Amino acid sequence: MRDDDAGHSAAPGTGQEPAAGDARDAGNNAGATEDAVAAAASAATARAEFDAFYAATARRMVAAVYALTGNLADAEDAVQEAYARAWAKWTRLQADGDPGGWVRVVAQRLAVSSWRKARNRLRAHVRHGSPSAVPELGPDHVALVAALQKLPKDQRRVVVLFHLYDLPAEAVARELGCSAGAVRTRLFRARQALAEHLGEESAAEPAPAPSSTR
């Protein structure tokens, strides 16, 4: 062995020393792979959570928006678009803690916008009644939707939020920007009107205390 070879050891099977840069690259590649695997797992978890959220809430969301607008196709389109937007913001919506509330507000806004664009068509729809075969919606629901279209908009909204979304009066008030007393007043008036439109006897309930907020 020559003197200048002393103290040097070769990498097994190569006859050459491993380069320091190669070792760093290998470490970087391993780290990148681990990051990619973790990102894929996180994305899969988020997708599964979103799918579960959709499955648990979509049908009820469509039914409620349909009750608000009176048009099933518009309700379905608005709800699907709202969920698509929710998926794009899913991480933030989960952090905020109320993705259902966000989807509800967006779907209603989209549905109302669609309603304004198709006002004449919807008026004809209301005059001639709801479709005879509405998926997942029974005749009682269809009759209720037709009756709801006869109510003033503020009363119709409180009925949908309170009875179909099961929000408490205080939550309805926050969403509509009014007092809880105003919500109860609108509910009382809406129930009386609906009973008349549906051919039922008015509910035997006392009127709520007068509210200054309408």
C-alpha positions in Angstrom: 0.0 0.0 0.0 1.3 3.4 -0.9 1.8 6.0 1.8 -0.7 8.4 0.1 -3.4 5.7 0.4 -3.0 5.2 4.1 -5.9 6.4 6.3 -8.4 6.3 3.4 -11.2 3.8 3.3 -13.4 3.1 0.2 -17.2 2.7 0.2 -18.0 -1.1 0.0 -18.5 -2.3 -3.5 -17.6 1.0 -5.1 -13.9 1.5 -4.7 -14.7 5.2 -4.1 -15.5 7.4 -1.1 -19.1 8.5 -0.7 -19.4 12.1 -1.6 -20.8 14.4 1.2 -23.2 16.0 -1.4 -24.7 12.6 -2.3 -25.4 11.9 1.4 -27.2 15.2 1.8 -29.2 14.6 -1.4 -30.3 11.2 -0.1 -31.4 12.7 3.2 -33.3 15.5 1.3 -35.0 12.9 -0.9 -36.1 10.9 2.1 -37.5 13.9 3.8 -39.4 15.0 0.7 -40.9 11.5 0.4 -42.0 11.6 4.0 -43.6 15.0 3.5 -45.4 13.8 0.4 -46.7 10.8 2.2 -47.9 12.9 5.1 -49.5 15.4 2.7 -51.3 12.7 0.9 -52.6 11.2 4.2 -53.8 14.6 5.3 -55.6 15.2 2.0 -57.3 11.8 2.2 -58.4 12.5 5.8 -59.8 15.8 4.8 -61.6 14.3 1.8 -63.1 11.6 4.0 -64.3 14.2 6.6 -65.8 16.3 3.9 -67.6 13.4 2.2 -69.1 12.4 5.6 -70.2 16.0 6.2 -71.8 16.1 2.7 -73.6 12.8 3.2 -75.0 13.9 6.6 -76.2 17.3 5.6 -76.8 17.6 1.8 -80.3 16.1 1.6 -81.7 18.3 4.4 -79.9 21.4 2.9 -81.6 20.8 -0.5 -85.0 20.3 1.2 -84.7 23.6 3.2 -83.5 25.7 0.2 -86.3 24.2 -1.9 -88.7 25.3 0.8 -87.2 28.8 0.6 -87.3 29.2 -3.2 -90.0 26.8 -4.4 -87.9 25.4 -7.2 -86.1 22.1 -6.7 -83.7 22.4 -9.6 -82.5 25.8 -8.4 -82.2 24.5 -4.9 -80.1 21.5 -6.0 -77.8 23.7 -8.1 -77.3 26.2 -5.3 -76.6 23.5 -2.8 -74.1 21.7 -5.0 -72.3 25.0 -5.8 -72.2 25.9 -2.1 -70.6 22.5 -1.2 -68.1 22.9 -4.0 -67.1 26.3 -2.5 -67.0 24.7 0.9 -64.5 22.1 -0.2 -62.2 24.8 -1.5 -62.2 26.3 1.9 -62.6 23.1 3.9 -59.6 23.5 6.3 -60.6 27.0 7.3 -64.3 26.1 7.7 -63.4 23.2 10.0 -61.2 25.5 12.0 -64.1 28.0 12.3 -66.2 25.2 13.6 -69.5 25.7 11.6 -69.1 24.5 8.0 -72.9 23.7 7.9 -73.8 27.3 8.7 -71.4 28.5 6.0 -72.9 26.2 3.4 -76.4 27.2 4.5 -75.8 30.9 4.0 -74.0 30.5 0.7 -76.7 28.1 -0.7 -79.5 30.5 0.2 -77.7 33.4 -1.3 -77.1 31.5 -4.5 -80.6 30.3 -4.6 -82.0 33.8 -4.1 -79.8 35.1 -6.9 -81.0 32.3 -9.2 -84.6 33.1 -8.2 -84.2 36.7 -9.2 -82.8 35.7 -12.6 -85.7 33.4 -13.2 -88.5 35.3 -11.5 -91.0 34.9 -14.3 -90.4 31.1 -14.6 -90.8 30.7 -10.8 -94.0 32.6 -10.7 -95.4 30.3 -13.3 -94.1 27.3 -11.3 -95.9 28.6 -8.1 -99.1 29.2 -10.1 -99.1 25.7 -11.5 -97.9 23.9 -8.5 -94.8 21.8 -7.6 -93.7 18.8 -9.7 -95.7 15.7 -9.0 -92.6 13.6 -8.4 -90.0 15.3 -6.2 -87.2 12.9 -5.1 -87.1 12.4 -1.3 -89.9 15.0 -0.7 -93.4 13.8 0.2 -96.6 15.5 -0.7 -96.8 17.2 2.7 -93.5 18.8 2.0 -94.6 19.9 -1.5 -97.8 21.4 -0.1 -95.8 23.2 2.6 -93.5 24.7 -0.1 -96.4 25.9 -2.1 -97.9 27.5 1.0 -94.5 29.1 2.0 -94.4 30.9 -1.3 -97.5 32.9 -0.3 -95.8 34.3 2.8 -93.7 37.5 3.0 -90.0 36.8 2.5 -89.1 37.6 6.1 -91.7 35.2 7.5 -90.7 32.5 5.0 -87.0 32.7 6.0 -87.7 32.4 9.7 -89.9 29.3 9.1 -87.2 27.6 7.0 -84.4 28.4 9.5 -86.3 27.6 12.6 -88.3 24.6 11.5 -86.3 23.0 8.7 -82.8 23.8 9.9 -83.8 23.5 13.6 -81.9 26.7 14.6 -83.0 28.2 17.9 -84.6 31.6 17.7 -81.4 33.4 18.9 -79.4 31.8 16.0 -82.1 32.8 13.5 -82.0 36.3 14.9 -78.2 36.5 14.4 -78.4 35.2 10.9 -81.2 37.7 9.9 -79.8 40.6 11.9 -82.9 41.1 14.0 -84.0 40.4 17.6 -85.1 37.1 19.0 -88.4 38.8 19.8 -88.9 39.8 16.1 -88.1 36.2 15.1 -90.9 34.9 17.4 -93.3 37.4 16.1 -92.6 36.5 12.5 -92.9 32.8 13.4 -96.3 33.4 15.0 -97.7 35.3 12.1 -96.2 32.8 9.6 -97.8 29.8 11.4 -101.2 31.5 11.4 -100.9 32.2 7.7 -99.7 28.7 6.9 -102.5 27.2 8.8 -104.9 29.2 6.7 -103.2 28.4 3.4 -103.0 24.7 4.3 -106.7 24.6 5.3 -105.9 23.8 8.9 -107.2 25.3 12.1 -104.9 28.0 13.5 -102.7 26.7 16.3 -104.0 27.5 19.7 -101.0 29.4 20.9 -100.7 32.9 22.4 -99.2 35.7 20.4 -95.7 36.6 21.4 -94.9 39.8 23.3 -94.8 42.8 20.9 -91.3 43.5 19.5 -90.1 46.9 18.3 -87.7 45.2 15.8 -89.3 44.0 12.6 
